[in-house]
């Protein structure tokens, strides 16, 4: 009987228990080799096999076309905010960005250090509770790329559609990658910090179309050059080898669950149950426009914010952890990534109903 809590943290987030047990079993002695994966040379045949299998498994899960490179890099998604313009925005060129929340704004601010940025659309007019209609966007003819965050982890705002543009689409999918099927061919580049649906922190997954390689500026540091990473199998230097290994175990687990189509059904049931409960209550509410509600990050507020501390204390006592909303927005937030099952949602809803009965 597991005594593990239900972890609703936005990241580093819950990992599948089966993956943790597998890693635990292999911690001291990987497949009879007498050493841990974290002690292996990344140049060894054993580690090369681990890395190659992880790449193939994620290619299988997302049906990644052969003309896309899959990179396992370091620095997290935030480092990509600089890496993207250094690789894709030419001197004197312009990149379009869509502002839907804190993470997309961070990307915008960083890109402005390297070139011209056009904010093609902003959710500010909607208080970041809705996504601007695509007809309102002001795109730049000849833009180097169009960047957006498909899911704003902090605000709980998510695109349920893929934007259309003549420029390559560059998307931050840190929070929602692998949560349901995806047509990779619609994008020039996808990137995602690992610590939500992929594995532990210390790793970022980049999927980039080959024709976008070879465009880095002369000042781009070697370690930030996508072409260098691609030509060296993401091992120009020592990679985040243990995080890469654990990501591979997560990919195996996802395949065992039935892949991203099965995850879609599982995640749909989870978010429908939680949003359904919130909407039926007069004690809790979610402020996001229904069409833009995140599948992965569900913010909610209590009718009286003075009860927040009591709510969180009661949740912690019941093993429902990390429900406090981000400091910038307050309230509560339940991050319900792939590793959490419907049982976690039922436990949360049960507690919310109990708390409402006592305090409502």
C-alpha positions as CSV (number, residue, x, y, z in Angstrom):
1,X,0.0,0.0,0.0
2,X,1.6,3.3,-1.1
3,X,1.6,6.2,1.4
4,X,2.5,8.7,-1.3
5,X,0.6,12.0,-1.3
6,X,-1.3,13.4,-4.2
7,X,1.0,16.1,-5.5
8,X,-0.7,18.9,-7.4
9,X,2.6,20.9,-7.8
10,X,3.0,22.9,-11.0
11,X,6.6,21.8,-11.3
12,X,8.7,20.0,-10.5
13,X,5.6,17.9,-10.7
14,X,4.5,14.4,-9.8
15,X,6.1,11.5,-11.6
16,X,4.4,8.2,-12.3
17,X,5.0,5.9,-9.3
18,X,5.9,3.0,-11.6
19,X,8.7,5.1,-13.0
20,X,10.0,6.0,-9.6
21,X,10.0,2.4,-8.5
22,X,11.8,1.4,-11.7
23,X,14.5,4.0,-11.1
24,X,14.7,2.9,-7.5
25,X,15.3,-0.7,-8.5
26,X,18.0,0.4,-11.0
27,X,19.6,3.0,-8.8
28,X,22.6,1.1,-7.6
29,X,22.9,-1.5,-10.3
30,X,21.6,-0.8,-13.8
31,X,21.0,-4.1,-15.6
32,X,23.7,-5.9,-13.8
33,X,26.4,-3.4,-14.7
34,X,27.3,-2.7,-11.1
35,X,26.8,1.1,-11.4
36,X,24.1,3.7,-11.5
37,X,23.0,5.4,-14.7
38,X,24.1,8.7,-13.1
39,X,27.6,7.3,-12.8
40,X,27.8,6.2,-16.5
41,X,29.9,7.9,-19.1
42,X,27.5,9.6,-21.5
43,X,29.8,8.3,-24.3
44,X,29.4,4.7,-23.3
45,X,27.5,2.2,-25.5
46,X,25.0,1.6,-22.6
47,X,24.2,5.2,-22.2
48,X,24.0,5.8,-25.9
49,X,21.4,3.1,-26.1
50,X,19.4,4.7,-23.3
51,X,19.5,8.1,-25.0
52,X,18.6,6.7,-28.4
53,X,15.6,4.7,-27.0
54,X,14.3,7.7,-25.3
55,X,14.4,9.7,-28.5
56,X,12.7,6.9,-30.5
57,X,10.0,6.5,-27.9
58,X,9.1,10.2,-27.9
59,X,9.2,10.2,-31.7
60,X,6.7,7.3,-31.6
61,X,4.5,9.0,-29.0
62,X,4.2,12.2,-30.9
63,X,4.6,10.8,-34.4
64,X,7.5,13.2,-35.1
65,X,8.3,13.4,-38.8
66,X,11.8,12.3,-39.8
67,X,12.8,15.9,-40.9
68,X,12.6,17.1,-37.4
69,X,15.5,16.9,-34.9
70,X,14.8,15.9,-31.3
71,X,17.2,17.6,-28.8
72,X,17.6,16.9,-25.1
73,X,19.1,20.1,-23.8
74,X,19.8,21.9,-20.5
75,X,18.8,25.2,-19.0
76,X,15.1,24.6,-19.0
77,X,12.4,26.4,-21.0
78,X,13.5,29.8,-19.7
79,X,16.9,29.5,-21.4
80,X,15.1,29.0,-24.7
81,X,13.7,32.5,-24.4
82,X,17.2,33.7,-25.4
83,X,18.2,30.7,-27.4
84,X,15.3,31.1,-29.9
85,X,16.1,34.6,-31.1
86,X,19.8,33.8,-31.2
87,X,19.1,30.9,-33.5
88,X,16.1,32.1,-35.5
89,X,15.9,35.9,-35.5
90,X,18.2,37.5,-38.0
91,X,19.8,40.9,-37.5
92,X,17.3,43.5,-38.5
93,X,14.5,40.9,-38.6
94,X,11.2,40.9,-36.6
95,X,9.6,38.1,-34.6
96,X,5.9,38.0,-33.7
97,X,5.0,37.1,-30.2
98,X,1.6,36.5,-28.5
99,X,1.2,37.6,-24.9
100,X,-1.2,35.4,-22.9
101,X,0.5,35.5,-19.5
102,X,3.6,35.6,-17.4
103,X,5.6,33.0,-19.3
104,X,4.9,34.4,-22.7
105,X,5.8,37.9,-21.4
106,X,9.1,36.6,-20.1
107,X,9.8,35.2,-23.5
108,X,9.0,38.6,-25.1
109,X,11.2,40.5,-22.7
110,X,14.2,38.3,-23.3
111,X,13.7,38.3,-27.1
112,X,13.8,42.1,-27.1
113,X,17.4,41.9,-26.0
114,X,18.3,40.4,-29.4
115,X,16.1,42.1,-32.0
116,X,12.7,43.5,-33.0
117,X,9.7,42.0,-31.3
118,X,6.1,42.6,-32.4
119,X,3.5,41.7,-29.8
120,X,0.9,40.5,-32.3
121,X,-1.8,40.0,-29.7
122,X,-2.1,40.4,-26.0
123,X,-4.5,39.0,-23.4
124,X,-4.0,42.1,-21.2
125,X,-7.3,43.6,-22.5
126,X,-9.0,40.5,-21.1
127,X,-7.1,40.6,-17.8
128,X,-5.4,37.4,-19.1
129,X,-8.6,35.4,-18.6
130,X,-9.1,34.8,-22.3
131,X,-7.1,34.5,-25.5
132,X,-7.5,37.3,-28.1
133,X,-9.5,36.2,-31.2
134,X,-7.1,35.3,-34.0
135,X,-8.9,37.9,-36.3
136,X,-7.5,40.6,-34.0
137,X,-3.9,39.6,-34.3
138,X,-1.5,42.0,-36.0
139,X,1.1,39.8,-37.7
140,X,4.3,41.0,-39.3
141,X,4.7,40.2,-43.0
142,X,8.0,38.3,-43.4
143,X,8.3,37.6,-39.6
144,X,11.1,35.2,-38.7
145,X,8.7,33.2,-36.5
146,X,5.5,33.5,-34.4
147,X,6.0,32.5,-30.8
148,X,3.3,31.6,-28.3
149,X,2.8,29.6,-25.1
150,X,0.2,26.9,-25.7
151,X,-0.5,26.7,-21.9
152,X,0.2,29.4,-19.3
153,X,1.0,27.3,-16.2
154,X,0.5,30.2,-13.8
155,X,-2.7,31.6,-15.2
156,X,-4.3,28.4,-16.3
157,X,-5.0,29.7,-19.8
158,X,-4.6,27.3,-22.8
159,X,-5.0,27.4,-26.5
160,X,-7.5,24.8,-27.8
161,X,-6.4,25.7,-31.4
162,X,-3.2,26.1,-33.3
163,X,-2.6,29.6,-34.7
164,X,-2.2,30.1,-38.5
165,X,0.7,32.1,-39.8
166,X,3.0,32.3,-42.8
167,X,6.0,32.3,-40.4
168,X,7.2,29.2,-38.6
169,X,5.3,28.6,-35.4
170,X,7.5,28.3,-32.3
171,X,5.6,27.1,-29.2
172,X,6.3,26.7,-25.5
173,X,4.5,23.4,-24.6
174,X,6.2,23.0,-21.2
175,X,2.9,22.3,-19.4
176,X,0.8,20.4,-22.0
177,X,3.1,18.4,-24.1
178,X,2.2,14.6,-24.2
179,X,-1.1,15.4,-22.6
180,X,-3.0,14.5,-25.9
181,X,-2.2,13.9,-29.6
182,X,-0.3,16.6,-31.5
183,X,0.4,17.3,-35.2
184,X,4.1,18.2,-35.0
185,X,4.1,19.1,-38.7
186,X,2.1,22.3,-37.9
187,X,5.1,23.7,-36.0
188,X,8.6,24.9,-36.8
189,X,9.8,24.3,-33.3
190,X,8.3,22.9,-30.0
191,X,10.1,23.2,-26.7
192,X,9.2,22.0,-23.3
193,X,10.8,22.1,-19.8
194,X,10.8,18.5,-18.6
195,X,9.5,19.0,-15.0
196,X,5.8,18.7,-15.7
197,X,4.9,15.9,-18.2
198,X,8.3,14.6,-19.2
199,X,10.5,13.9,-16.2
200,X,12.5,15.7,-13.5
201,X,14.0,19.2,-13.9
202,X,17.3,19.8,-15.5
203,X,16.2,19.0,-19.0
204,X,14.4,20.6,-21.9
205,X,13.0,18.9,-24.9
206,X,13.3,20.7,-28.3
207,X,11.7,19.4,-31.5
208,X,12.9,21.5,-34.4
209,X,12.3,21.3,-38.2
210,X,15.6,20.8,-40.0
211,X,15.2,23.8,-42.3
212,X,15.4,26.1,-39.3
213,X,18.9,24.9,-38.4
214,X,22.0,26.7,-39.6
215,X,20.5,30.2,-39.0
216,X,22.2,31.1,-35.7
217,X,23.9,34.5,-35.4
218,X,27.6,34.7,-35.3
219,X,27.4,35.8,-31.6
220,X,25.3,32.8,-30.6
221,X,27.3,30.9,-28.0
222,X,28.3,27.4,-29.2
223,X,26.4,25.8,-26.3
224,X,23.2,27.5,-27.4
225,X,23.4,26.7,-31.1
226,X,20.8,24.2,-32.2
227,X,22.9,23.1,-35.1
228,X,25.8,22.2,-32.8
229,X,23.4,20.3,-30.5
230,X,21.8,18.5,-33.4
231,X,25.2,17.5,-35.0
232,X,26.4,16.2,-31.7
233,X,23.3,14.2,-30.7
234,X,22.6,16.7,-27.8
235,X,26.0,15.6,-26.4
236,X,28.4,18.5,-27.3
237,X,29.1,18.5,-23.6
238,X,27.9,16.2,-20.8
239,X,24.1,16.2,-20.9
240,X,21.7,16.1,-18.0
241,X,22.2,12.3,-18.2
242,X,20.0,11.1,-15.3
243,X,17.1,13.4,-16.2
244,X,17.3,12.1,-19.8
245,X,17.2,8.5,-18.5
246,X,14.2,9.3,-16.3
247,X,12.5,11.0,-19.2
248,X,13.0,7.8,-21.2
249,X,11.3,5.8,-18.4
250,X,8.4,8.2,-18.5
251,X,8.1,7.7,-22.3
252,X,8.1,3.9,-21.8
253,X,5.4,4.3,-19.1
254,X,3.3,6.5,-21.5
255,X,3.5,3.8,-24.2
256,X,2.4,1.2,-21.7
257,X,-0.6,3.3,-20.8
258,X,-1.7,3.4,-24.4
259,X,0.2,6.5,-25.6
260,X,-1.1,10.1,-25.9
261,X,-4.5,9.1,-27.1
262,X,-5.1,7.2,-23.9
263,X,-3.7,10.2,-22.0
264,X,-6.2,12.4,-23.8
265,X,-9.1,10.3,-22.5
266,X,-7.7,10.2,-19.0
267,X,-6.9,13.9,-18.9
268,X,-10.3,14.8,-20.3
269,X,-12.0,12.9,-17.6
270,X,-9.9,14.5,-14.9
271,X,-10.4,18.1,-16.0
272,X,-14.1,17.6,-16.7
273,X,-14.6,16.3,-13.2
274,X,-12.7,19.1,-11.5
275,X,-14.1,22.0,-13.6
276,X,-17.6,20.4,-13.3
277,X,-17.4,20.4,-9.6
278,X,-16.1,24.0,-9.4
279,X,-18.8,25.3,-11.8
280,X,-21.6,23.6,-9.8
281,X,-20.4,25.3,-6.6
282,X,-21.1,28.8,-5.4
283,X,-18.2,28.5,-3.0
284,X,-15.5,28.0,-5.6
285,X,-14.9,29.6,-9.0
286,X,-12.5,29.5,-11.9
287,X,-12.1,32.9,-13.6
288,X,-10.9,31.7,-17.0
289,X,-13.1,31.8,-20.1
290,X,-14.4,28.3,-20.6
291,X,-12.9,28.0,-24.2
292,X,-9.4,28.8,-22.8
293,X,-9.4,26.7,-19.7
294,X,-6.2,24.7,-19.2
295,X,-6.4,20.9,-19.1
296,X,-3.2,20.8,-17.0
297,X,-3.4,23.8,-14.5
298,X,-6.7,24.5,-12.9
299,X,-6.8,27.7,-10.8
300,X,-9.7,28.3,-8.5
301,X,-10.6,30.7,-5.8
302,X,-12.7,30.4,-2.6
303,X,-15.6,32.7,-1.9
304,X,-13.7,34.2,1.0
305,X,-9.9,34.5,0.6
306,X,-9.6,34.6,4.4
307,X,-10.3,30.9,4.3
308,X,-7.3,30.2,2.0
309,X,-4.9,29.3,4.8
310,X,-7.4,26.9,6.5
311,X,-8.1,25.3,3.1
312,X,-4.5,24.7,2.4
313,X,-3.8,23.4,5.9
314,X,-6.7,20.9,5.6
315,X,-5.5,19.8,2.2
316,X,-2.0,19.2,3.4
317,X,-3.3,17.2,6.3
318,X,-5.1,14.9,3.9
319,X,-2.1,14.5,1.6
320,X,-3.3,16.9,-1.1
321,X,-0.1,18.9,-1.6
322,X,1.0,22.1,-3.4
323,X,-2.4,23.6,-4.0
324,X,-1.4,27.1,-3.3
325,X,-1.7,29.4,-6.3
326,X,1.3,31.2,-7.7
327,X,2.3,34.2,-5.7
328,X,1.5,36.5,-8.6
329,X,-2.1,35.6,-8.8
330,X,-3.0,34.1,-5.4
331,X,-5.9,31.6,-4.8
332,X,-5.5,27.9,-5.5
333,X,-4.1,25.9,-8.4
334,X,-4.3,22.2,-9.0
335,X,-1.8,21.0,-11.6
336,X,-3.1,17.7,-12.9
337,X,-0.5,16.4,-15.3
338,X,-0.3,12.9,-16.8
339,X,1.1,11.3,-13.7
340,X,-2.0,12.1,-11.6
341,X,-4.9,9.8,-12.0
342,X,-8.6,10.3,-11.6
343,X,-8.3,9.1,-8.0
344,X,-6.3,12.2,-7.2
345,X,-9.1,14.4,-8.6
346,X,-11.8,12.5,-6.7
347,X,-9.8,12.9,-3.5
348,X,-9.5,16.7,-4.1
349,X,-13.1,17.1,-5.0
350,X,-14.1,15.1,-1.9
351,X,-12.1,17.5,0.3
352,X,-13.4,20.6,-1.5
353,X,-17.0,19.4,-0.9
354,X,-16.2,18.7,2.8
355,X,-14.6,22.1,3.2
356,X,-17.5,23.9,1.5
357,X,-20.0,22.1,3.7
358,X,-18.1,23.2,6.8
359,X,-17.4,26.8,5.8
360,X,-19.8,27.7,3.1
